Amino acid sequence: MKAKVKLSPFNINYAFKDREHIELLKKQIEAGFEPPIDVYEEDEIKYVIDGGHTWEAYKELGKELKNIHMLEFSSDADKIAYSRHKNINTILLIAILAVLLLLAYYFCVSHILILARSMDLHR
């Protein structure tokens, strides 16, 4: 792909740039695997709406993009909906991790308070 390629502002997953994931993709690409990249074109620029980490891996390897799926959207709302649908697992994982962190925090604080109270009772 020789055309100018940019990351779509509607690619919601790429905000969480994961270096480990990019390094894994680079190894897979070097081994011959061609992960898919979803793009749309506007004003002669191809925008990566899904596959941002793959796009980054290809760039770092200096290789030409392969396995490109060209998409068409009728509105920005369609682009947002598509990106959300494709990346719902990432969104859910982040939400679950946030809940787990809050629960861990609550567990630690409550046990510290219980220990502090029990130490006061033994004095």
Backbone hydrogen bonds, N-H to C=O, Kabsch-Sander energy under -0.5 kcal/mol:
donor,donor_aa,acceptor,acceptor_aa,energy
4,K,44,E,-0.5
6,K,46,K,-2.7
8,S,48,V,-2.3
11,N,8,S,-1.7
12,I,10,F,-1.2
16,F,13,N,-1.9
17,K,14,Y,-0.5
17,K,15,A,-0.8
19,R,17,K,-0.7
22,I,18,D,-2.1
23,E,19,R,-2.6
24,L,20,E,-2.2
25,L,21,H,-2.4
26,K,22,I,-2.3
27,K,23,E,-1.9
28,Q,24,L,-2.2
29,I,25,L,-2.9
30,E,26,K,-2.5
31,A,27,K,-1.4
32,G,29,I,-1.6
33,F,28,Q,-2.4
37,I,67,N,-2.0
38,D,50,D,-3.2
39,V,37,I,-0.5
39,V,69,H,-2.6
40,Y,47,Y,-1.8
41,E,71,L,-0.5
42,E,45,I,-2.4
45,I,42,E,-1.8
46,K,4,K,-2.8
47,Y,40,Y,-3.4
47,Y,45,I,-0.5
48,V,6,K,-2.7
49,I,38,D,-2.3
49,I,47,Y,-0.8
50,D,38,D,-1.7
55,W,51,G,-2.9
56,E,52,G,-2.2
57,A,53,H,-2.1
58,Y,54,T,-2.6
59,K,55,W,-2.4
60,E,56,E,-2.6
61,L,57,A,-1.9
62,G,58,Y,-0.9
62,G,59,K,-0.9
63,K,58,Y,-2.3
69,H,37,I,-3.0
70,M,68,I,-0.7
71,L,39,V,-3.1
79,K,75,S,-1.3
80,I,76,D,-2.4
81,A,77,A,-2.4
82,Y,78,D,-2.4
83,S,79,K,-2.5
84,R,80,I,-2.6
85,H,81,A,-2.5
86,K,82,Y,-2.7
87,N,83,S,-1.6
88,I,85,H,-0.8
90,T,87,N,-0.5
91,I,87,N,-1.9
92,L,88,I,-2.9
93,L,89,N,-2.5
94,I,90,T,-2.3
95,A,91,I,-2.1
96,I,92,L,-2.7
97,L,93,L,-2.6
98,A,94,I,-2.2
99,V,95,A,-2.1
100,L,96,I,-2.6
101,L,97,L,-2.4
102,L,98,A,-2.1
103,L,99,V,-2.5
104,A,100,L,-2.5
105,Y,101,L,-2.4
106,Y,102,L,-2.6
107,F,103,L,-2.8
108,C,104,A,-2.6
109,V,105,Y,-2.7
110,S,106,Y,-2.7
111,H,107,F,-2.0
112,I,108,C,-2.2
113,L,109,V,-2.3
114,I,110,S,-2.1
115,L,111,H,-2.5
116,A,112,I,-2.4
117,R,113,L,-2.3
118,S,114,I,-2.4
119,M,115,L,-2.1
120,D,116,A,-1.7
121,L,117,R,-1.8
122,H,118,S,-1.1
123,R,120,D,-0.9
